Amino acid sequence: MSTSLNHPRRPRRVPRWDNRCVTASQATAIVNARVFDGDRLRDWTSVRFADGVLTECAAGSSAQDGDEVVDAQGDMVLPGLIDSHVHLLPGALSQALVFGVTTVLDMFSMPDVVAVARQQAGTRSDVADVRSVGIGATAPGGHPSMMYPRFPTLTGPEQAEQFVAGRAAEGSDYLKVFSGRSGRWPSLDPDTITALTTAAHSRGLVVVAHVSSVAGVHEVVSAGVDVVAHVPVDGELEEALAHRIAEAGIVVGPTLATIENVLGEPGGAAVAGDPRIAGILQDEWARRLTSGAAAPGQRMPPYSRAEENVGRLLNAGVTILAGTDAPNPGTVFGASLHRELELLVRCGLTPAQALTAATAAAAGAFNLADRGRIAPGQRADLVLVSGDPLSDITATRAIARIWRAGVLCGRRAPVASTPETQEVDAFYARIAEAVAAVRERRSGRDPTETG
């Protein structure tokens, strides 16, 4: 630092737990830290950022005159977390951010809902950033028709180009297609899924495929999609299929945090019972965590099958993403991503691989070149956590600080307005209707169906 006699501006140390807002233009240096860069633990002990962008990562102190200095006291700095599978609701972005999720990827929402979310993300520093597929491609009456107001659908491959053009005109960042090979709903045929994938790729759009069966995985892999959403539980994922996925460079977001609740496991209750999370949850969201989708006594596949299938994908070398499918029953925005990380580690991922699934891997899969990693030039989305998530993945829940594009964020539980609460209640009512319909149509088939 300068030793000028003209009263130099010294770095000012800020207590770790201070929740003041610091503007993105004010340079900040985090010192005495351990740094996980999105792929691995580095030998850096300090990172510095200004104007919302990381400027330096160093083995020694990177603090300069006039910086705000945060003493990490040996705690770990992570890239801001990315939830690669949500569905937008009022309050979703603020709820996500208080749990260190600085970016959410929406996998089906109506254009007006997406527009509001984009406006919030573009003008406020107290909400997560967002990307969205907007309206996904499905057949008339196909999933998830019961969960949303009427939206455009298609019936054949000749309509694919027009459908994709419509989504691009609405500003969709990606395309989502729904495979209906589980047999419960009207569905797109393989030729239409392939035509949609081709049309999207011609526009540079990543294609995400919703699947609910092993047969559906075969279908979308053959179509050439980029991301598979959900891990099937209707049967064993064959080793040959897992290797096909790996060889094609297709990534998979299992959404175990939702699947475990659908299959009757008390995962949501486990999240709600963690004091590192409970203190930040509004009562209404805590209640959502303890409401699962499985009916008492309903015949369900074992949840262990989901973890076994993820293990097969991992053994084949498939890249895994962390996504929650919030707000399905038993999940909430932000908090449930930490449960997803825990479940991925149970499947065989190392803690480092699980962290990568929620940072660098997600950013890479969805072409988010400015985030997901800690490196000079990257967006200053950062989370400081107490403890060591590389040895105990649940340490990600012990959040000391969050920066979103360089702005320090508070951690008060967001309070929803009355209109927001009413809209959330209406959405959950539609989910309940959809779950009931799935049970009626099940006829011995796989009962799970998520977004």
TORTIMI-460109 format. One record per residue (C-alpha): residue in one letter; x negated, y negated, z. Coordinates in steps of 0.2 Angstrom, whole numbers, plus 5000, padded with zeros to 4 digits. Example, Ala and Ser with C-alpha at 12.3 -4.5 7.8 and 13.67 -1.06 7.14 Angstrom:
a493850225039/s493250055036/
% end
This chain:
m500050005000/s499549824997/t498549745011/s498849565004/l498849425017/n500349355010/h501549445022/p501849605011/r503449685012/r503149845022/p504150005019/r505650005032/r505950175040/v507850225040/p508450345053/r508950515044/w510750505050/d511050325045/n512650325034/r512450145028/c512650115009/v511050075000/t511250004982/a510550104968/s509449964963/q508549974980/a507050084979/t507050234992/a505650354996/i505950515006/v504450575015/n503850725025/a505050835015/r505051005007/v505650994989/f506551124979/d506551054961/g508051164955/d506951314950/r505651334964/l504851254980/r503551124975/d502051064985/w502750894985/t503150815002/s503950654995/v505050584981/r505450414976/f506950334966/a507450164960/d508950104950/g509750274951/v508250374944/l506850474951/t505150384948/e503950484958/c503650654966/a502050674976/a501150784988/g500850634998/s501850485002/s502650394987/a503250244997/q502850074991/d503049904998/g504849855002/d505550035000/e506850105011/v505950255019/v506850415025/d505850525036/a506450705032/q505550775046/g505150935037/d506950965030/m507251005012/v507750904997/l508850984984/p509550924968/g511350864969/l512351024968/i513451064952/d515051154954/s515251234937/h517151284938/v518451174946/h520251104941/l520450924945/l521750864958/p521850694967/g520450674979/a519450814971/l517950704967/s517750624984/q518050794993/a516650874983/l515450734986/v515450745005/f514850925003/g513350874992/v514250924976/t513750774965/t514450844948/v515950944945/l516351034929/d518251034926/m518851194917/f520651144913/s521650984917/m522850874908/p522150724898/d522950594910/v522150684925/v520450684917/a520550504912/v520850454930/a519450564936/r518250484923/q518750314928/q518350344946/a516750434942/g516250284931/t516650144944/r516350214961/s514850284970/d515850384983/v516450514971/a515650654962/d515250634943/v516350744931/r516350824915/s517950914908/v518551034895/g520250954896/i521551064888/g520951244885/a521451354870/t522851484874/a524351564865/p526051494868/g526651564885/g524851624889/h523851594905/p523851464912/s525551394905/m526451414922/m525251304931/y525351144920/p526551044910/r526851084892/f525151074882/p524551114865/t524351294860/l523951394845/t524451554837/g523151594824/p521351564817/e521951444804/q522451324818/a520751324827/e519951184817/q521451064821/f521451124839/v519651084842/a519750924833/g521150874845/r520150914860/a518650814853/a519750664850/e520350674868/g518550664874/s518350844880/d516550884884/y516651074881/l517951194874/k518751334885/v519651484877/f520751604886/s520551794883/g522151884887/r521452064885/s522152114903/g523852124894/r524952024906/w525251864896/p525351814877/s523651794871/l522451734857/d521851874845/p520051904843/d519951814826/t520651654834/i519451654848/t518051684835/a518751534824/l518851424839/t517051464845/t516451424827/a517451264826/a516751204843/h514951254839/s515051154823/r515350994834/g514051044846/l515251094860/v514851224873/v516151364873/v516751434890/a517851594889/h519051634903/v519151824906/s520151934918/s519552114912/v518052204905/a518952214888/g519052034888/v517152014891/h516852124876/e518052014866/v517251844870/v515451914869/s515851974851/a516551794847/g514951714852/v515451604867/d514151524878/v514851544895/v515951674903/a517051624917/h517451744931/v516851924934/p518152054930/v518652184944/d519752294933/g518352414930/e516452434930/l515452314919/e514452434908/e512552414908/a512552404889/l513752264890/a512752174903/h511252184892/r512252124877/i512651964887/a510851934892/e510151964875/a511451834868/g510951704881/i512751694887/v512851644905/v514151694918/g515051604932/p515851734943/t516851614954/l516751744968/a517451614981/t519151624973/i519051814968/e518751864986/n520251774992/v521351834978/l520852014983/g521351985001/e519651945009/p519651805022/g518251705014/g519251545015/a519451565034/a517551605035/v517251435027/a518451345038/g517751425054/d515951355051/p515651205062/r514451135049/i515951115037/a517451105048/g516950935055/i517050855038/l518650935032/q520350845033/d521650955041/e522650975025/w521151045016/a520651155031/r522451235029/r522151265011/l520651375015/t521651495026/s522951525013/g522451665002/a523351734987/a523451914991/a525151984998/p525152095013/g525052275008/q524852234989/r523752364980/m522152274975/p520552314967/p519152314980/y518152154981/s516552254982/r516852284963/a516652104959/e514952094968/e514352264960/n514752184943/v513752034947/g512352144952/r512352234936/l512352064927/l510852004937/n509952174934/a510152144916/g509351974917/v510951864914/t510951694920/i512251664934/l513051494938/a513851444954/g515651394952/t517151404964/d518751384953/a519451264967/p520751234971/n521451404970/p522051484986/g520751494999/t519551364991/v519251184993/f518251064983/g516451044989/a516451165004/s516851314994/l515251294983/h514251334999/r515251495001/e514951534983/l513051524986/e513251645001/l514151764990/l512951764976/v511551804988/r512551954994/c512652014976/g510752014975/l510151844970/t508751774980/p509151604989/a508151514976/q509051594962/a510751544970/l510151364972/t509651364954/a511351434949/a512051274957/t510751154950/a509551184935/a510451334928/a512151244928/a511351084920/g510551184907/a512051284902/f513151124900/n511751014892/l511650894907/a509850844903/d509850704916/r510250804932/g510050974941/r508150954943/i507050844954/a505750764942/p505250594937/g506650524925/q508050634932/r509550554939/a509350524958/d510650654964/l509950724979/v510450814995/l509350825011/v509750985021/s509151035038/g508451205040/d507751315026/p509051375013/l507651475005/s507751595020/d509551565025/i510651505011/t511951445023/a510751305028/t511451205013/r512951175024/a511851075036/i511850915026/a510850765033/r511050645018/i511750635001/w511250514987/r512350504971/a511350414957/g510250334970/v511650274981/l511750344999/c513450415003/g514350435019/r515150595025/r516850555032/a518250665027/p519250585013/v520950545018/a522250565004/s523650445000/t525450505001/p525650514982/e524050614981/t524650734994/q526250754985/e525350794969/v524250914977/d525751004985/a526551014968/f525051094960/y524951224974/a526751264971/r526451294953/i524951414958/a526151504970/e527351524955/a525951594944/v525351714957/a527151784959/a527251804940/v525651894939/r526252014953/e527852044943/r526952084927/r525552184935/s526252354931/g524752444938/r523452324929/d522152214937/p523152084947/t521951944948/e522151794937/t521251634940/g520851474930/
% end
